[in-house]
Amino acid sequence: MNYLPIFLDLRGRQALVVGGSETAARKAELLLRAGARLDVVAPALHEGFARLPHAERVTRVADSFQPALLDGKDAVIVVEEDAAAAATVAEAARVRHIPVNVADKPELCSFILPSIIDRSPIVVAVSSGGESPVLARLLRARLETLIPAAYGRLGQLASRYKERVRAAIQPAQRRAFWEKVFLSPVAEMVFSGREAEAEHQLVEMIADGAQNDISHGEVYLVGAGPGNPDLLTFRALRLMQQADVIVHDRLVSQPILDMCRRDAERIYVGKERDAHAVPQEEINMLLVRLAKEGKRTLRLKGGDPFIFGRGGEEIETLVEHGVPFQVVPGITAAAGVASYAGIPLTHRDYAQSVAFVTGHLKENTFNLNWEGIARRDQTIVIYMGLKGLPLLCESLIKHGLTPDTPAAIVQHGTLPTQRVVTGDLATLPEQAEAAKLKAPTLIIVGQVVRLREKLGWYHPQSDAGQVSPTPLEAPGHVR
């Protein structure tokens, strides 16, 4: 993060604008909308200054800049074509520790002006740190369609009743109360222009919340998918941002964790081979304890919680202890990783069924129904099988598949660091070792792997010394 996003309170404060162009007038308008009074330095002012809302708060104080003009200022904006002149103003402001923005010269800025979505009192800012302002504006345009103007009226309603809620609702319950309000019919009433009804409903909710404990604990069992945050469901994201506690696994990627509520407590319970941070039974009881303490607890699991995620065991314990819960499915690794690897799990000409199996070794062997798995017309997806890959391939050959059966192993599927090794049952273990693959990986066996050469579409950029992928890959190629 190159810039810390902050919001400056400039109401009644004095700011300085250096420049009198049309662009300077647009910058001045932002400061005026924030409540500032402006001194402007310019030989002349563009006519746009005269049309500004609250133009009476604008004063042209000088033709050219002098450092003394910075005295008493809380922010400075410079719109100056002359790079040397702009640098002089920026340096003078920095020496005085005054925030300064120089239009089109990010290297001289101590703050930047983002693209703004104004739904006062709700304000959303989007910035690229000056690297791609066009992209920031496109994102802003998309967000404009998602945030109706009525959100401002909803924020104003909440502001009017803030003190009454503070007096009636206990501190530990206020966040849950407001979330309940914003997800209730109150919001829809405001959006549809029925503000009197909304206000009446809110008053009733305050009275009800003052008499009852609204801090009921609950567990959200949420699948985080294979790692790419773009693959989260809307419901998963909503629950991630309202939970009080995040209980997460090793396979939940950092970008997904970053999308959770910032001030939520985080508890890591990840498991690695022969190194379990917290035994499963303790995880089950941890969820029970947190919920009974009144906390909304997010159990965030990689992939889908009901496919090799032990989610069934966790909610079984919740049911036994009377803890309410929700389950949000996630895209399981088999579906997500195979898609990003360009390997369809079923295909009319190659595979009419799919088998999901776990590759965990127990006492150097597998307890699997090999006869039901090792079928030529079936795709086999093996989770957690990297360590036992040689034995897996050997067993599949032993139980009926030919050594030249196509096979692939995918590391970090769906992520920018994704790598795919393709080969067959005879060669894949040696190729995976040569490629120095590390968990998490997914193994796909079956005739559908042949289609990767034709259907591979995801080509992540390599920045760890890997060779950029070619559009088509022959068996045995590593990407």
GIVENTA-V607169 format. One line per field, one symbol per residue. phi: phi as a letter, one per 20 degrees, with the letter a starting at -180 (. if undefined). psi: psi as a letter, one per 30 degrees, with the letter a starting at -180 (. if undefined). burial: b if it has 16 or more other ideal C-beta (glycine too) atoms within 10 Angstrom, else e. A space follows every 10 residues. Layout:
# GIVENTA-V607169
phi = ???
psi = ???
burial = ???
This chain:
# GIVENTA-V607169
phi = .fcefcceed fmedccddpc ffffffffff fffenedcdc dafbdfffff efgmffedce daecfcgffe gmedaccdcb ffffffffff ffffgeldgc cdgmcgfeed bceefddecg eecddcbdmn ebffffffff fffgfecfgf ffffffffff dgfffffedf gfdfffffff ffeefgffff feneffffff ffffffffff ecfeeefbdd edeemfpfff efeffgffff ecfecddcef eeffgfffef gfeffdcecf ccgmbefbgg fffgffffff ffeneedeee cfmdfdcldm ffffffffff dmefbccdfc ffggffffff emcffcagec bdbcdeceef ecllbddcef ffeecfeced ddeldffegg fgffffffdp eegefgbbcd dlgmefegcc ddabffdfgf ffffelfcfe ccdccqfffg fggedgcecf feccnffffe gdcegnfdc
psi = jfkjklkkjg jglklkkjkg leeeeeeeee eefgglkkkk jkelklffef fkkhffgkkj flelkkefff kgkflkkkjk ejeeeeeeee eeeeeghkkk kjkgifffkf lljlkkjjhk gkkkkkkggf eieeeeeeee eeeeffjlff eeeeeeeeef geeeeeffkk effeeeeeee efglfeeeee eggieeeeee eeeeeeeeef fljgikllkj jkkgafejff glleeeeeee gfkekjjlle fjleeeeffl kegkkkjkhl klkgikekle eeeefeeeee efggkjkjjj kkbkfgjgfg eeeefeeeef ghkkllkjll jleeeeeeef fhjkflkefe kglkkklkgk kjhhlkilie efeikegkkk kjkhgeegee eeeeeeeegf klfgkkllkk khkflfgkkk kkblfefeee eeeefhkllk lkkkklffff feeefjfjik kkghglkkll ekklkfkk.
burial = eeeeeeeeeb eebbbbbbbb beebbebbbb bbebebbbbb bbeebbebbe ebeeeebbeb eeeebeeebb eebbbbbbbb eeeeebbbbb ebbeeeebbb bbbebbebbb ebbbbebebe eeebbbbbeb eebeebeebb eeeeeeeeeb bbbbbebbee beeebeebbe eebbbbbbee beeeebbebb beeebeebee bbeebbeebb eeebbebbbb bbbbbbbbbe bbbeebbebb ebbbbbbbbe bbbeebbeeb beebeebebe beeeeeeeee eebbebbbeb beebbbbbbb bbbbbbbbbe beebbebbee eebebebbbb bbbbbbbbbb bbbbbebeeb beebbbbebe beeeebebee eebbbeebbb bbbbbbebbe bbbebbbeee beeebbbbbb bbbbbeebbb bbbbbebbbe bbeebebeeb bbbbbbbbbb bbeeebebeb eeeeeeeebe eebebebbb
